[in-house]
Amino acid sequence: MRADHALQTVGHRPDRGPAGTVCGLIGERLASVDWRGHAVALGVGASGGALFFWLQMPLAWMLGSMIFVSAAAIGGLRPALDRRFRSVMVSILGVFLGSAFSPEVADRMGQWAAALAILAGFVVIGSLLSYVFLRRVGGFDPITAYFSSTPGGLGEMVLASEEMGGDSRKVSLVHTIRVISIILIIPFWFRLVLGADVPSIMPETPGVDAAPVDWLILVACAALGWPLASLCRVPAAALVGPMILSALVHLLGLTAVTPPPVPVAAAQLVLGAAVGSRFVGTAFSMIWRVARLALGTSVLLLGLAVLITLASADMIGIRPEAMILVLAPGGLAEMSLIALALGIDTAFVSTMHICRIMMIVVLGPSLFRIGARRSRETGR
């Protein structure tokens, strides 16, 4: 009797056989996906991207998607994107960014050491300024202010703040709004103030005769890079892993082919929709209150980035435009895409942002634990 009941409870899985079990697992996975949320996110995002592309706005598919989906989420719709789907699309961007690493790049890597030291100083000073601002102006508690102040590491800082007892909603909002504001400011600044041509879609690379083996190499970079980076616990594994493998094969001269513009534009659309979807379920009053503080930290960090660039770029032989993109506290993928669109040393910008994420993810929680332990020991 119990055996019969057990078989009914699991849906007679023992009788399915391997094929039936696999099909059942796939069916369960598909059933767990919020298809309506996906339809809203992609439909609204595509509408925004198409409008921005028609208006010839910079980085149209990413910015249009991000703005439209953010507005939809705040307005009460529930756009949603499965993390795995987003990661698949982001891996395409990783391969695309890795293609900017040519054999000639290796000759200039020694020049990047000074820039890395300057970036480390920026992370420390920028985090300190943001922390003081959020504590004194925003009234954040010390834990929430600390994990909100780092110029990067959204996912990791939210998780760390939860573990340490901070307000993860505020941490998430500050980071998200900072990234959105930087993504919006930088392209328009380059186009309207500096007169740079920031295209609506990625510029096409010079024609390269692509053989089937070239496409297999690119697919392998995406398919292998993500799981390998995850195994090594690399931050932003879906982007960084494929980018590193793509960079290696391009540096070694195994291929010179880059992904075609259509899947890259689709990946930008998904990336923008994913950022906008983070506002689902958040009250407008809270968004407005935190947004003003997040914009304040963005202005502080951008101002600091400009000052450091003016003081150091010529001295270390780096283009000021490239140094601004390195120090701008936006996302790795977004800043790298802007560099690629502008033709500004994408390999340099991408590498520096990876190093910045590593610094923040590795040192941020560790330094907090050390500080908290010392405070307990001194009784402060």
N, C-alpha and C positions, 0 to 999 in steps of 0.2 A: 504493500500500500504506500509506504513512505517512498520506496524506490520509484513507483509510478508518479507520485507527486513531484519528486525531484526532477524526473525527466520532463514533466510538464512545465515546471518552473523555469528550466533553462531552455525551453523550446526544442527539446529533443536534439540538442547540439551534438551529442555523441554519435548520432546517426547521420549527421550531415556529410561527414567526410571532409578532407582538407579543402576542397573547392567550396563546399557549402559554408564552412567556417569563415574562409576569407571573404566570401560574398556577404556573409552576415556582418562581419566587422566593417566592411566598406559601407554597407547599408546603414549601420548604426552611426558611423562617422558622418555620412551625408545627412542623416536625419538630425544630427546635432548642430548643423550649420544654420545660421539665421539668414535664410535666403532672401527674405523680405528686406532685412537690413542691408544685405549686399546690393540688392537691386536699387534701393534708395541711394546708397553711397556712390555706386558706380554711375547711376543715371544722373543724379544731381552733379556729381563730379565731372562727368563728361559734358554736361550742359555748360558748366562754368568754364571748363577748359576750351570748349569750342567757341564760346563767346569771347574769351580772352584772346584766343588765336585769331579770330576774325578782327578784333580790335588791334591786333599786332602788339599785344602786351608782352613784356619780357617773361620768359619761362612760362608761357601761357598755360600749358596743361597742368603743371604743378600748382601754380598760384591760383588759377581759376578754380580748379578742383578744391583746393584747400579753403578758399574763401566761401564758396557756395556751400560746401558740406558743413563748414563751421556754422554758417548762418542757419542751415537746415536743422542742425543739432540743437542750437540755442532756441530755435523757433518751435521745438516740440517734436520734430521728426526723430526717428531713431536709426540713423545710418550706422552700419556696423560692417567691419571687415575682419574676416578670420585671420588670425595672426600668421597662420601657415601660408595662406594665399598672398598676404602682403610680403612675407619673406621670400616667396618664389619670385615675385616681381622685383623685389629689391635686389635679389641675386643677379638679375639681368643688368641692373644699374652697376653692380659691383664689377661685372665683366666689362661693361662699357667704360667705367672709370679706369680699370686696370689697363685698358688698351692705350691710355695716354703715356704709359711708361715705355719709352723707346730705348734702344741700346745707347743713344746719346745721353740719356738721363743719368746713367751710371757715372759719367765723368763729372757731374755737378753735385753728387751727393755729399762730398766733403764740405761743400759750402753751406749745407743745411745745419751743421752742428751749432753754429752761432744763433741761427734762427730758433733752434730748439731750446737753447738756453733762455732766449728772450721770451719764448712762449711759456716756459715754466714760470718765469717771473710774472708774466701777465696773469697766469692762472692764480697764483698766490695773492697778488695785489688785488685783482678783480674780485676774487672770492671774499677777501677781507672787506672791501668797500661795500659789496652787495650785502654782506652779513650785517654790517653796521647800519646800513640804510633800512633793511627789513626789520631790524630790532627797534631802531629809534623812531622811524617814520611809520612803519607798518605795524608795530607792536607785536611782531611774531615772537613766539617762545624760542628759546635758544636752539632747540633741536630742529624745529621747523625752519628757522632762519638759516641754520648751518647748511642743511641739505638743499635748501632753495637757492643758496648763493653761488653754488658751483657753476661755472660757465660750460655746462654740458652734463652728459650722463643721466638723462631723464629717467630711464627705466631703473637703473641701478640705484639712483638717489632716492626714488620713491620707495623701493623695497627696503633700503637701509633706514629711511626715516620711519617706516612702519615698525621695523625691528627695534629701533631705539626709542620709540614712543612719541614720534612727531606726528603732525597732521599731514598725512600723505596726500589728501585732496589738495591742500594749498601748495605743497611741493610740486605736485603734478601740474597744477594750473600755472604756477610761476614759470616752470620750465617750458611748458607748451606755449604760453603766450609770448615768452621771450623768443622762442624759436620762430614763431609766426611773425612777430614784429621785425626780427632781423631779416627773415626771408623776404618780407615786403620792402623793407627799407633799402637793402643793399642793391638789388637790381635797378630800382628806380633812381637811386643815388648815382649809380654808374651811368645810367642813360641820360638823366635830366641835368645833372650837375657836371659830371665829367665828360659827357658827350660820347660815351662809349656805346657801341652797338650791341645791345643785349638781345639776341634773337628770340622769337617766340618758341622756336623748337631747336633742338640741337643741330648745329651746322653739320652738313654731311662731310665726311672725311674724303680725302682724295681717293679717286678710284683705285681699288686694289682687286686684282683678279682672284676671286675666292674659289678655291677648290673644295670638294666635299670634306677633305681632311681638315680644312680650316674651320668649318662649321662644327665638326666633331670636337675639335680642340676647345672652341668656345663653350659648347654644351657641357663638356667635361669639366671646365673651370667652374661653371655654375653648379653642376650636379655633385662634384666632389668637394669644392671649396667650402660650402656651407656646413656639411656634416663634419668635416675635418676641423674647422674652426670651432664648432660646437664642442667636439671632443676635447679640444685644447682650452676650452672655456674662454675663448677670445670674445671681448665685448662686440656687440653688433655683428655676430657671426655670419648672418645671412648676407651682409654687405661686404664685410672685411675679408672673409674667406675667399669668395669668388674673385674679389679685387686683387688679392695677393697672388693667387694662381694665375689670373689673367696678366698681371704685371710681370710675373716670372716668364711666361711663355712669350710675351712681347719683348721683354728685355733680352731674352736668349735668341730672339729672331725666329722663333718657330712659326709665328704667324704675324701678319700685320693687319689682319681683318678686324673690324669692329662690328658689334651688333647693328642691324639696320635701324633706321629712325622710328619705324612704327612701333615695335615692341618697347623701345626706349621711351617713346611718348606715353605708351600705355603704363609703363612702370612709374613714370612721373605722375600720371593721373591717380594711380593707386596710392602712391606715397602722399600726395596732397589730401586725398580722401581719408587716409588713415590718421593724419594729423587732425583734420577737422572732426572726425568721429569721436575724439577724446572728450568733446564737450557734451556728449549725450548725458542727460540726467542731472546736469549741474544747473543750479538756479542762476538766473541772469544776475540777480543782486550780488551773489558771491563772485561771479565772473567779473562784474564791473568793479567790485571792490579790490579784488586781487589783480585785475588787469592794470590798474593804475600803478600799483606797486611794481608789477613785472615790467611795465614800460619804463618806470624809473630806473630799475636795474639795467635794462637794455641801453638806456641813454648813458648811464655811468660806464658800462663796459665798452660801448662803442666809442665814447669820448676817450677813454683810456687807450683803446686800440689805436685811435688816430694819433694821439700824443706819442705813443711808443713807436708807431710807424714813422712819424716825422723825425723822431730822434735817432732811429736806428737803421732804417731801410737802406739809405745810401751808404752808410758806414759798412754794412755787411754785404753790399752788392746785390740786394734783392729788390725787385720792382715794388714800389709802394703799393700798387694795386694788389699784388700777390700777398704782401704782408698784411694788408687790411683783411683779405679773405681768410688768412691763416688765423688772425686774432679775433675776427668776428665770432661771437658766441652763438652761431647757428648750428644746425645739424651737419654731421659729416657728409651725408649724401647731398644735402641741399647746397652747401657751400662749394662742394666739389663740382656739382652740376653748373653752378654759376661760373666757376673758374673755367670749366670746359666750354661753356657758351661764349665766354669772353676771350677764349684763347689765352688764358693766363696760367701757364705752368701748372696744369691740373695735377701732375704727379707730386709736385712739391706741396700743393695745398692739401691734397688727400692724405699724404704721409704725415704732415704736421697735425692734421685733425685726428688721425688715428692715435698719434702720440699724446695729444691732449686728452682724449678719452681714456687712454691707459693711465695717465697721471691721476685723473679724477676718480676713476673707478677703483684703482688700487690704493691710492693714498687717502682719498676722502674719508671712507669709513674707518680706516686704520688710525688716522690722525684724530678723528672724533673720539674713538675709544681711548686713545692715549690721554687726550685732554680730559675726558670724563673721569678716568681713573685717577689722574693727578688732582682733580677737583675734590674727589672723595677723600683722598689721602690728606689733603690740606684742610678739609672741612669747609671749603667754600661752596 
